[in-house]
Amino acid sequence: MTTSIQEDTEFHWLMAILQTIDVGLVVLDREYNIKLWNGFMENHSGLRPDETKGENLFKLFSEIDKEWFERKAEAVFLLNTPAFTIHEQRPYLFKFFNNRPITGRTDTMYQNATILPLNNSDGTTDHICLIIYDATNAAMHKLALDRCQSNMKD
């Protein structure tokens, strides 16, 4: 296989992985316009990538606390270091319905999120990547444990 064909093949593999991986991937520019929206995000939001590309995150998802999110994201842009949020701090970033209605015991998907800086070839950061993890099962187990411990104190 020639190098060019091999590179094309590997690129297509990467694209398939990004679209089917079981975490949400969103790339945002400095104005919080969506540049990439993967299959996880499409499946849970009901919005196709072509419907979100170029759209402002806060216009599409008014449930996101803009002031809080911008503070988190600005630190990533300026310090060129990741930031994190977990479901215990904030139950979700995107208000998605829980897709496990029988085992999930909640209407809303609990989420953990990582915000990564995406560097340009000159080292500057003008895009960030959100990685959204479904933490519903962990959150439900934690809530059940908390209830159990609370009942033991009574």
OpenMM code with the backbone's topology and positions (N, CA, C; nanometers):
from openmm import Vec3, app, unit

residues = "MET THR THR SER ILE GLN GLU ASP THR GLU PHE HIS TRP LEU MET ALA ILE LEU GLN THR ILE ASP VAL GLY LEU VAL VAL LEU ASP ARG GLU TYR ASN ILE LYS LEU TRP ASN GLY PHE MET GLU ASN HIS SER GLY LEU ARG PRO ASP GLU THR LYS GLY GLU ASN LEU PHE LYS LEU PHE SER GLU ILE ASP LYS GLU TRP PHE GLU ARG LYS ALA GLU ALA VAL PHE LEU LEU ASN THR PRO ALA PHE THR ILE HIS GLU GLN ARG PRO TYR LEU PHE LYS PHE PHE ASN ASN ARG PRO ILE THR GLY ARG THR ASP THR MET TYR GLN ASN ALA THR ILE LEU PRO LEU ASN ASN SER ASP GLY THR THR ASP HIS ILE CYS LEU ILE ILE TYR ASP ALA THR ASN ALA ALA MET HIS LYS LEU ALA LEU ASP ARG CYS GLN SER ASN MET LYS ASP".split()
positions = [
    Vec3(0.0854, -0.1175, 0.0000),
    Vec3(0.0000, 0.0000, 0.0000),
    Vec3(0.0898, 0.1236, 0.0000),
    Vec3(0.0630, 0.2182, -0.0884),
    Vec3(0.1445, 0.3383, -0.0921),
    Vec3(0.1142, 0.4252, 0.0292),
    Vec3(0.2049, 0.5142, 0.0599),
    Vec3(0.1908, 0.5995, 0.1776),
    Vec3(0.0648, 0.6841, 0.1694),
    Vec3(0.0362, 0.7388, 0.0536),
    Vec3(-0.0819, 0.8241, 0.0372),
    Vec3(-0.2118, 0.7457, 0.0620),
    Vec3(-0.2205, 0.6280, 0.0058),
    Vec3(-0.3405, 0.5451, 0.0256),
    Vec3(-0.3511, 0.5037, 0.1725),
    Vec3(-0.2385, 0.4697, 0.2328),
    Vec3(-0.2384, 0.4308, 0.3736),
    Vec3(-0.2823, 0.5483, 0.4616),
    Vec3(-0.2345, 0.6688, 0.4327),
    Vec3(-0.2740, 0.7871, 0.5093),
    Vec3(-0.4227, 0.8144, 0.4930),
    Vec3(-0.4747, 0.8008, 0.3712),
    Vec3(-0.6180, 0.8195, 0.3478),
    Vec3(-0.6998, 0.7169, 0.4260),
    Vec3(-0.6544, 0.5922, 0.4241),
    Vec3(-0.7235, 0.4860, 0.4967),
    Vec3(-0.7257, 0.5158, 0.6459),
    Vec3(-0.6112, 0.5544, 0.7002),
    Vec3(-0.6031, 0.5853, 0.8432),
    Vec3(-0.6898, 0.7054, 0.8786),
    Vec3(-0.6951, 0.8042, 0.7904),
    Vec3(-0.7808, 0.9200, 0.8129),
    Vec3(-0.9272, 0.8774, 0.8204),
    Vec3(-0.9704, 0.7906, 0.7307),
    Vec3(-1.1086, 0.7427, 0.7315),
    Vec3(-1.1378, 0.6604, 0.8566),
    Vec3(-1.0399, 0.5846, 0.9019),
    Vec3(-1.0569, 0.5096, 1.0262),
    Vec3(-1.0794, 0.6062, 1.1426),
    Vec3(-0.9958, 0.7101, 1.1490),
    Vec3(-1.0092, 0.8088, 1.2566),
    Vec3(-1.1460, 0.8770, 1.2532),
    Vec3(-1.1909, 0.9105, 1.1352),
    Vec3(-1.3228, 0.9738, 1.1233),
    Vec3(-1.4335, 0.8798, 1.1703),
    Vec3(-1.4243, 0.7531, 1.1346),
    Vec3(-1.5242, 0.6552, 1.1789),
    Vec3(-1.5227, 0.6414, 1.3306),
    Vec3(-1.4037, 0.6394, 1.3887),
    Vec3(-1.3921, 0.6298, 1.5344),
    Vec3(-1.4536, 0.7525, 1.6009),
    Vec3(-1.4202, 0.8713, 1.5532),
    Vec3(-1.4735, 0.9944, 1.6124),
    Vec3(-1.6257, 0.9995, 1.6072),
    Vec3(-1.6829, 0.9481, 1.4993),
    Vec3(-1.8281, 0.9534, 1.4843),
    Vec3(-1.9005, 0.8482, 1.5673),
    Vec3(-1.8344, 0.7371, 1.5993),
    Vec3(-1.9052, 0.6278, 1.6664),
    Vec3(-1.8616, 0.6051, 1.8109),
    Vec3(-1.7596, 0.6740, 1.8568),
    Vec3(-1.7128, 0.6571, 1.9942),
    Vec3(-1.8256, 0.6935, 2.0909),
    Vec3(-1.8278, 0.6266, 2.2064),
    Vec3(-1.9388, 0.6440, 2.3004),
    Vec3(-1.9155, 0.7590, 2.3982),
    Vec3(-1.8630, 0.8683, 2.3484),
    Vec3(-1.8524, 0.9944, 2.4217),
    Vec3(-1.8857, 1.1058, 2.3231),
    Vec3(-1.9323, 1.2165, 2.3772),
    Vec3(-1.9606, 1.3312, 2.2923),
    Vec3(-1.8333, 1.4082, 2.2624),
    Vec3(-1.8181, 1.4492, 2.1384),
    Vec3(-1.7066, 1.5338, 2.0973),
    Vec3(-1.7623, 1.6578, 2.0293),
    Vec3(-1.7218, 1.7733, 2.0803),
    Vec3(-1.7640, 1.9010, 2.0240),
    Vec3(-1.6408, 1.9898, 2.0163),
    Vec3(-1.6157, 2.0486, 1.9004),
    Vec3(-1.5069, 2.1455, 1.8862),
    Vec3(-1.5707, 2.2825, 1.8712),
    Vec3(-1.5179, 2.3778, 1.9510),
    Vec3(-1.5679, 2.5157, 1.9500),
    Vec3(-1.4546, 2.6119, 1.9177),
    Vec3(-1.4879, 2.7216, 1.8480),
    Vec3(-1.3896, 2.8265, 1.8256),
    Vec3(-1.3991, 2.9287, 1.9397),
    Vec3(-1.3245, 3.0370, 1.9311),
    Vec3(-1.3197, 3.1384, 2.0371),
    Vec3(-1.4532, 3.2073, 2.0597),
    Vec3(-1.5389, 3.2086, 1.9597),
    Vec3(-1.6716, 3.2712, 1.9741),
    Vec3(-1.7766, 3.1691, 2.0146),
    Vec3(-1.7338, 3.0485, 2.0451),
    Vec3(-1.8204, 2.9378, 2.0874),
    Vec3(-1.9143, 2.8915, 1.9762),
    Vec3(-1.8633, 2.8989, 1.8541),
    Vec3(-1.9345, 2.8425, 1.7400),
    Vec3(-1.8897, 2.6982, 1.7221),
    Vec3(-1.9831, 2.6125, 1.6914),
    Vec3(-1.9565, 2.4691, 1.6801),
    Vec3(-1.8874, 2.4389, 1.5472),
    Vec3(-1.7764, 2.3673, 1.5564),
    Vec3(-1.6994, 2.3280, 1.4377),
    Vec3(-1.7065, 2.1785, 1.4122),
    Vec3(-1.7276, 2.0994, 1.5189),
    Vec3(-1.7384, 1.9544, 1.5046),
    Vec3(-1.8429, 1.9059, 1.6038),
    Vec3(-1.9236, 1.8095, 1.5589),
    Vec3(-2.0342, 1.7548, 1.6374),
    Vec3(-2.0422, 1.6077, 1.6019),
    Vec3(-2.0070, 1.5181, 1.6936),
    Vec3(-1.9997, 1.3773, 1.6557),
    Vec3(-2.1324, 1.3038, 1.6737),
    Vec3(-2.1306, 1.1743, 1.6434),
    Vec3(-2.2512, 1.0916, 1.6457),
    Vec3(-2.3168, 1.0822, 1.7824),
    Vec3(-2.2380, 1.0738, 1.8896),
    Vec3(-2.2924, 1.0711, 2.0253),
    Vec3(-2.3787, 1.1953, 2.0491),
    Vec3(-2.3237, 1.3106, 2.0130),
    Vec3(-2.3974, 1.4367, 2.0325),
    Vec3(-2.5231, 1.4398, 1.9456),
    Vec3(-2.5129, 1.3922, 1.8244),
    Vec3(-2.6292, 1.3853, 1.7353),
    Vec3(-2.7366, 1.2942, 1.7945),
    Vec3(-2.6953, 1.1762, 1.8396),
    Vec3(-2.7916, 1.0801, 1.8928),
    Vec3(-2.8651, 1.1315, 2.0163),
    Vec3(-2.7961, 1.2054, 2.1000),
    Vec3(-2.8568, 1.2505, 2.2253),
    Vec3(-2.9260, 1.3856, 2.2139),
    Vec3(-2.8855, 1.4678, 2.1190),
    Vec3(-2.9475, 1.6001, 2.1035),
    Vec3(-3.0569, 1.6009, 1.9979),
    Vec3(-3.0482, 1.5062, 1.9029),
    Vec3(-3.1416, 1.5073, 1.7906),
    Vec3(-3.1016, 1.6060, 1.6822),
    Vec3(-2.9839, 1.6674, 1.6960),
    Vec3(-2.9351, 1.7641, 1.5978),
    Vec3(-2.8212, 1.7035, 1.5174),
    Vec3(-2.8347, 1.7071, 1.3853),
    Vec3(-2.7309, 1.6538, 1.2963),
    Vec3(-2.6109, 1.7492, 1.2918),
    Vec3(-2.4939, 1.6977, 1.2578),
    Vec3(-2.3759, 1.7847, 1.2473),
    Vec3(-2.3965, 1.9027, 1.1520),
    Vec3(-2.4666, 1.8808, 1.0415),
    Vec3(-2.4888, 1.9920, 0.9476),
    Vec3(-2.5832, 2.0977, 1.0047),
    Vec3(-2.6621, 2.0631, 1.1063),
    Vec3(-2.7510, 2.1599, 1.1716),
    Vec3(-2.6778, 2.2407, 1.2787),
    Vec3(-2.5664, 2.1880, 1.3278),
    Vec3(-2.4957, 2.2551, 1.4369),
    Vec3(-2.3703, 2.3287, 1.3902),
    Vec3(-2.3084, 2.2830, 1.2829),
    Vec3(-2.1820, 2.3423, 1.2379),
    Vec3(-2.1989, 2.4917, 1.2097),
    Vec3(-2.1145, 2.5712, 1.2747),
    Vec3(-2.1187, 2.7165, 1.2575),
    Vec3(-2.2170, 2.7862, 1.3497),
    Vec3(-2.3002, 2.7104, 1.4188),
    Vec3(-2.3986, 2.7697, 1.5106),
    Vec3(-2.3345, 2.7970, 1.6459),
    Vec3(-2.3844, 2.8993, 1.7144),
    Vec3(-2.3345, 2.9339, 1.8462),
    Vec3(-2.3885, 2.8360, 1.9497),
    Vec3(-2.3001, 2.7850, 2.0325),
    Vec3(-2.3351, 2.6868, 2.1352),
    Vec3(-2.4489, 2.7360, 2.2246),
    Vec3(-2.4417, 2.8605, 2.2681),
    Vec3(-2.5400, 2.9134, 2.3634),
    Vec3(-2.6756, 2.9400, 2.3002),
    Vec3(-2.6784, 2.9633, 2.1705),
    Vec3(-2.8073, 2.9807, 2.1018),
    Vec3(-2.8785, 2.8470, 2.0867),
    Vec3(-2.8016, 2.7408, 2.0627),
    Vec3(-2.8625, 2.6081, 2.0477),
    Vec3(-2.8967, 2.5444, 2.1820),
    Vec3(-2.8186, 2.5770, 2.2843),
    Vec3(-2.8355, 2.5124, 2.4151),
    Vec3(-2.8424, 2.6175, 2.5245),
    Vec3(-2.9596, 2.6752, 2.5389),
    Vec3(-2.9790, 2.7835, 2.6360),
    Vec3(-2.9659, 2.7354, 2.7802),
    Vec3(-2.9723, 2.6042, 2.8037),
    Vec3(-2.9572, 2.5519, 2.9394),
    Vec3(-2.8137, 2.5638, 2.9917),
    Vec3(-2.7178, 2.5870, 2.9034),
    Vec3(-2.5788, 2.6008, 2.9467),
    Vec3(-2.5618, 2.7383, 3.0107),
    Vec3(-2.5093, 2.7393, 3.1308),
    Vec3(-2.4821, 2.8643, 3.2022),
    Vec3(-2.3646, 2.9330, 3.1312),
    Vec3(-2.3977, 3.0338, 3.0511),
    Vec3(-2.2981, 3.0979, 2.9646),
    Vec3(-2.1824, 3.1574, 3.0440),
    Vec3(-2.2121, 3.2300, 3.1503),
    Vec3(-2.1075, 3.2951, 3.2294),
    Vec3(-2.0129, 3.1908, 3.2905),
    Vec3(-2.0697, 3.0860, 3.3479),
    Vec3(-1.9886, 2.9798, 3.4077),
    Vec3(-1.9027, 2.9110, 3.3019),
    Vec3(-1.9650, 2.8747, 3.1890),
    Vec3(-1.8923, 2.8022, 3.0856),
    Vec3(-1.7807, 2.8877, 3.0259),
    Vec3(-1.8077, 3.0145, 3.0011),
    Vec3(-1.7051, 3.1018, 2.9441),
    Vec3(-1.5860, 3.1156, 3.0385),
    Vec3(-1.6112, 3.1216, 3.1696),
    Vec3(-1.5008, 3.1272, 3.2669),
    Vec3(-1.4147, 3.0007, 3.2573),
    Vec3(-1.4807, 2.8844, 3.2520),
    Vec3(-1.4088, 2.7572, 3.2395),
    Vec3(-1.3282, 2.7541, 3.1102),
    Vec3(-1.3925, 2.7884, 2.9992),
    Vec3(-1.3295, 2.7805, 2.8674),
    Vec3(-1.2165, 2.8813, 2.8531),
    Vec3(-1.2341, 3.0012, 2.9074),
    Vec3(-1.1286, 3.1030, 2.8965),
    Vec3(-1.0001, 3.0558, 2.9618),
    Vec3(-1.0123, 2.9868, 3.0742),
    Vec3(-0.8929, 2.9333, 3.1402),
    Vec3(-0.8216, 2.8338, 3.0485),
    Vec3(-0.8990, 2.7546, 2.9761),
    Vec3(-0.8399, 2.6573, 2.8830),
    Vec3(-0.7704, 2.7306, 2.7687),
    Vec3(-0.8361, 2.8312, 2.7116),
    Vec3(-0.7761, 2.9088, 2.6031),
    Vec3(-0.6479, 2.9783, 2.6493),
    Vec3(-0.6522, 3.0428, 2.7649),
    Vec3(-0.5393, 3.1244, 2.8105),
    Vec3(-0.4237, 3.0425, 2.8663),
    Vec3(-0.4553, 2.9401, 2.9430),
    Vec3(-0.3510, 2.8625, 3.0095),
    Vec3(-0.3052, 2.7420, 2.9286),
    Vec3(-0.3790, 2.7118, 2.8222),
    Vec3(-0.3462, 2.5986, 2.7358),
    Vec3(-0.3374, 2.4693, 2.8173),
    Vec3(-0.4364, 2.4532, 2.9058),
    Vec3(-0.4416, 2.3353, 2.9905),
    Vec3(-0.5866, 2.2886, 3.0022),
    Vec3(-0.6103, 2.1593, 3.0170),
    Vec3(-0.7481, 2.1096, 3.0249),
    Vec3(-0.8207, 2.1569, 3.1507),
    Vec3(-0.9532, 2.1543, 3.1423),
    Vec3(-1.0404, 2.1801, 3.2572),
    Vec3(-1.1424, 2.0666, 3.2620),
    Vec3(-1.1973, 2.0461, 3.3797),
    Vec3(-1.2878, 1.9334, 3.4004),
    Vec3(-1.4103, 1.9781, 3.4793),
    Vec3(-1.5189, 1.9087, 3.4595),
    Vec3(-1.6359, 1.9250, 3.5439),
    Vec3(-1.6985, 1.7870, 3.5611),
    Vec3(-1.7476, 1.7613, 3.6812),
    Vec3(-1.8085, 1.6322, 3.7082),
    Vec3(-1.9529, 1.6507, 3.7504),
    Vec3(-2.0279, 1.5422, 3.7392),
    Vec3(-2.1717, 1.5485, 3.7658),
    Vec3(-2.2043, 1.5911, 3.9084),
    Vec3(-2.1109, 1.5760, 4.0008),
    Vec3(-2.1359, 1.6199, 4.1375),
    Vec3(-2.1265, 1.7710, 4.1518),
    Vec3(-2.0520, 1.8367, 4.0649),
    Vec3(-2.0443, 1.9828, 4.0637),
    Vec3(-2.1633, 2.0427, 3.9899),
    Vec3(-2.1944, 1.9822, 3.8779),
    Vec3(-2.3001, 2.0289, 3.7876),
    Vec3(-2.3519, 1.9035, 3.7201),
    Vec3(-2.4803, 1.8688, 3.7380),
    Vec3(-2.5305, 1.7398, 3.6869),
    Vec3(-2.5063, 1.7176, 3.5374),
    Vec3(-2.5115, 1.8236, 3.4584),
    Vec3(-2.4926, 1.8076, 3.3137),
    Vec3(-2.4501, 1.9389, 3.2520),
    Vec3(-2.3877, 1.9294, 3.1370),
    Vec3(-2.3576, 2.0463, 3.0555),
    Vec3(-2.4683, 2.0624, 2.9516),
    Vec3(-2.5015, 1.9531, 2.8848),
    Vec3(-2.6100, 1.9501, 2.7869),
    Vec3(-2.7265, 1.8744, 2.8502),
    Vec3(-2.8442, 1.9303, 2.8450),
    Vec3(-2.9597, 1.8642, 2.9062),
    Vec3(-3.0144, 1.7596, 2.8093),
    Vec3(-2.9545, 1.6409, 2.8153),
    Vec3(-2.9973, 1.5288, 2.7336),
    Vec3(-3.0850, 1.4370, 2.8173),
    Vec3(-3.1819, 1.3753, 2.7514),
    Vec3(-3.2630, 1.2764, 2.8200),
    Vec3(-3.1798, 1.1520, 2.8438),
    Vec3(-3.2084, 1.0853, 2.9518),
    Vec3(-3.1414, 0.9584, 2.9810),
    Vec3(-3.1921, 0.8551, 2.8807),
    Vec3(-3.1007, 0.7850, 2.8157),
    Vec3(-3.1424, 0.6863, 2.7154),
    Vec3(-3.1554, 0.5470, 2.7746),
    Vec3(-3.1504, 0.5368, 2.9076),
    Vec3(-3.1695, 0.4085, 2.9759),
    Vec3(-3.2835, 0.4234, 3.0766),
    Vec3(-3.4067, 0.4367, 3.0275),
    Vec3(-3.5176, 0.4692, 3.1172),
    Vec3(-3.5457, 0.3638, 3.2237),
    Vec3(-3.5155, 0.2383, 3.1978),
    Vec3(-3.5451, 0.1329, 3.2956),
    Vec3(-3.4348, 0.1249, 3.4006),
    Vec3(-3.3096, 0.1216, 3.3555),
    Vec3(-3.1995, 0.1077, 3.4506),
    Vec3(-3.1476, 0.2413, 3.5001),
    Vec3(-3.1782, 0.3503, 3.4319),
    Vec3(-3.1219, 0.4801, 3.4670),
    Vec3(-3.1872, 0.5479, 3.5849),
    Vec3(-3.3138, 0.5259, 3.6082),
    Vec3(-3.3888, 0.5833, 3.7189),
    Vec3(-3.3826, 0.7359, 3.7255),
    Vec3(-3.3606, 0.8001, 3.6140),
    Vec3(-3.3610, 0.9456, 3.6079),
    Vec3(-3.3987, 0.9863, 3.4658),
    Vec3(-3.4576, 1.1038, 3.4527),
    Vec3(-3.4969, 1.1520, 3.3205),
    Vec3(-3.3800, 1.2143, 3.2438),
    Vec3(-3.2831, 1.2685, 3.3180),
    Vec3(-3.1743, 1.3434, 3.2572),
    Vec3(-3.0427, 1.2679, 3.2664),
    Vec3(-2.9640, 1.2754, 3.1613),
    Vec3(-2.8310, 1.2148, 3.1602),
    Vec3(-2.7361, 1.2993, 3.2457),
    Vec3(-2.6755, 1.2369, 3.3442),
    Vec3(-2.5689, 1.3020, 3.4198),
    Vec3(-2.4424, 1.2953, 3.3357),
    Vec3(-2.3616, 1.4006, 3.3432),
    Vec3(-2.2438, 1.4073, 3.2561),
    Vec3(-2.1197, 1.4545, 3.3303),
    Vec3(-2.0079, 1.3994, 3.2932),
    Vec3(-1.8766, 1.4538, 3.3252),
    Vec3(-1.8245, 1.5130, 3.1957),
    Vec3(-1.7433, 1.6162, 3.2059),
    Vec3(-1.6923, 1.6794, 3.0843),
    Vec3(-1.5461, 1.7188, 3.1009),
    Vec3(-1.4734, 1.7079, 2.9919),
    Vec3(-1.3356, 1.7550, 2.9833),
    Vec3(-1.3324, 1.8606, 2.8736),
    Vec3(-1.2624, 1.9690, 2.9004),
    Vec3(-1.2436, 2.0745, 2.7999),
    Vec3(-1.0950, 2.0790, 2.7681),
    Vec3(-1.0607, 2.0449, 2.6444),
    Vec3(-0.9208, 2.0372, 2.6025),
    Vec3(-0.8843, 2.1527, 2.5108),
    Vec3(-0.7643, 2.2087, 2.5262),
    Vec3(-0.7182, 2.3077, 2.4288),
    Vec3(-0.6742, 2.2369, 2.3013),
    Vec3(-0.7034, 2.2971, 2.1877),
    Vec3(-0.6569, 2.2447, 2.0595),
    Vec3(-0.5571, 2.3460, 2.0035),
    Vec3(-0.4313, 2.3068, 1.9985),
    Vec3(-0.3245, 2.3979, 1.9575),
    Vec3(-0.3085, 2.4031, 1.8068),
    Vec3(-0.2793, 2.5215, 1.7578),
    Vec3(-0.2420, 2.5396, 1.6180),
    Vec3(-0.0946, 2.5024, 1.6027),
    Vec3(-0.0460, 2.4975, 1.4811),
    Vec3(0.0941, 2.4617, 1.4571),
    Vec3(0.1899, 2.5631, 1.5199),
    Vec3(0.1438, 2.6872, 1.5446),
    Vec3(0.2298, 2.7878, 1.6084),
    Vec3(0.2171, 2.7877, 1.7607),
    Vec3(0.1411, 2.6929, 1.8154),
    Vec3(0.1286, 2.6805, 1.9605),
    Vec3(0.0144, 2.7588, 2.0225),
    Vec3(-0.0523, 2.8425, 1.9445),
    Vec3(-0.1649, 2.9186, 1.9987),
    Vec3(-0.2897, 2.8304, 2.0042),
    Vec3(-0.3816, 2.8706, 2.0894),
    Vec3(-0.5056, 2.7943, 2.1065),
    Vec3(-0.6235, 2.8827, 2.0688),
    Vec3(-0.6911, 2.8475, 1.9603),
    Vec3(-0.8124, 2.9223, 1.9261),
    Vec3(-0.9333, 2.8312, 1.9077),
    Vec3(-0.9174, 2.7041, 1.9470),
    Vec3(-1.0279, 2.6085, 1.9490),
    Vec3(-1.0153, 2.5224, 2.0741),
    Vec3(-1.1291, 2.4761, 2.1218),
    Vec3(-1.1303, 2.3821, 2.2333),
    Vec3(-1.2174, 2.2630, 2.1950),
    Vec3(-1.1912, 2.1523, 2.2605),
    Vec3(-1.2699, 2.0313, 2.2384),
    Vec3(-1.3395, 1.9937, 2.3687),
    Vec3(-1.4698, 1.9738, 2.3623),
    Vec3(-1.5456, 1.9230, 2.4759),
    Vec3(-1.5592, 1.7728, 2.4590),
    Vec3(-1.5299, 1.7011, 2.5641),
    Vec3(-1.5539, 1.5568, 2.5666),
    Vec3(-1.6609, 1.5346, 2.6729),
    Vec3(-1.7745, 1.4812, 2.6313),
    Vec3(-1.8887, 1.4618, 2.7198),
    Vec3(-1.9029, 1.3125, 2.7486),
    Vec3(-1.8986, 1.2780, 2.8762),
    Vec3(-1.9105, 1.1389, 2.9204),
    Vec3(-2.0455, 1.1190, 2.9873),
    Vec3(-2.1135, 1.0120, 2.9555),
    Vec3(-2.2387, 0.9767, 3.0223),
    Vec3(-2.2020, 0.9168, 3.1585),
    Vec3(-2.2327, 0.9901, 3.2648),
    Vec3(-2.1999, 0.9467, 3.4008),
    Vec3(-2.3256, 0.9087, 3.4782),
    Vec3(-2.4341, 0.8785, 3.4080),
    Vec3(-2.5625, 0.8519, 3.4725),
    Vec3(-2.5546, 0.7340, 3.5686),
    Vec3(-2.4954, 0.6240, 3.5266),
    Vec3(-2.4879, 0.5067, 3.6145),
    Vec3(-2.4098, 0.5386, 3.7415),
    Vec3(-2.2967, 0.6031, 3.7286),
    Vec3(-2.2163, 0.6389, 3.8457),
    Vec3(-2.2928, 0.7336, 3.9372),
    Vec3(-2.3630, 0.8295, 3.8791),
    Vec3(-2.4408, 0.9249, 3.9588),
    Vec3(-2.5534, 0.8555, 4.0341),
    Vec3(-2.6216, 0.7623, 3.9674),
    Vec3(-2.7310, 0.6899, 4.0326),
    Vec3(-2.6797, 0.6036, 4.1481),
    Vec3(-2.5641, 0.5400, 4.1279),
    Vec3(-2.5050, 0.4592, 4.2350),
    Vec3(-2.4638, 0.5480, 4.3532),
    Vec3(-2.4075, 0.6640, 4.3232),
    Vec3(-2.3661, 0.7573, 4.4287),
    Vec3(-2.4876, 0.8077, 4.5048),
    Vec3(-2.5943, 0.8426, 4.4358),
    Vec3(-2.7163, 0.8892, 4.5026),
    Vec3(-2.7766, 0.7792, 4.5899),
    Vec3(-2.7748, 0.6565, 4.5409),
    Vec3(-2.8277, 0.5445, 4.6194),
    Vec3(-2.7427, 0.5222, 4.7444),
    Vec3(-2.6116, 0.5320, 4.7308),
    Vec3(-2.5219, 0.5174, 4.8449),
    Vec3(-2.5457, 0.6283, 4.9468),
    Vec3(-2.5614, 0.7504, 4.8987),
    Vec3(-2.5891, 0.8629, 4.9890),
    Vec3(-2.7193, 0.8419, 5.0650),
    Vec3(-2.8228, 0.7934, 4.9950),
    Vec3(-2.9523, 0.7652, 5.0614),
    Vec3(-2.9354, 0.6569, 5.1666),
    Vec3(-2.8614, 0.5551, 5.1335),
    Vec3(-2.8366, 0.4440, 5.2261),
    Vec3(-2.7652, 0.4936, 5.3520),
    Vec3(-2.6618, 0.5724, 5.3320),
    Vec3(-2.5870, 0.6253, 5.4454),
    Vec3(-2.6716, 0.7187, 5.5291),
    Vec3(-2.7551, 0.7974, 5.4650),
    Vec3(-2.8452, 0.8886, 5.5356),
    Vec3(-2.9455, 0.8110, 5.6199),
    Vec3(-2.9987, 0.7016, 5.5643),
    Vec3(-3.0944, 0.6173, 5.6380),
    Vec3(-3.0279, 0.5504, 5.7578),
    Vec3(-2.8998, 0.5164, 5.7466),
    Vec3(-2.8289, 0.4512, 5.8562),
    Vec3(-2.8084, 0.5474, 5.9735),
    Vec3(-2.7970, 0.6784, 5.9437),
    Vec3(-2.7779, 0.7782, 6.0492),
    Vec3(-2.9057, 0.8039, 6.1270),
    Vec3(-3.0205, 0.7822, 6.0616),
    Vec3(-3.1500, 0.8099, 6.1251),
    Vec3(-3.1883, 0.7069, 6.2260),
] * unit.nanometer
topology = app.Topology()
chain = topology.addChain("A")
for resn in residues:
    res = topology.addResidue(resn, chain)
    for name in ("N", "CA", "C"):
        topology.addAtom(name, app.Element.getBySymbol(name[0]), res)
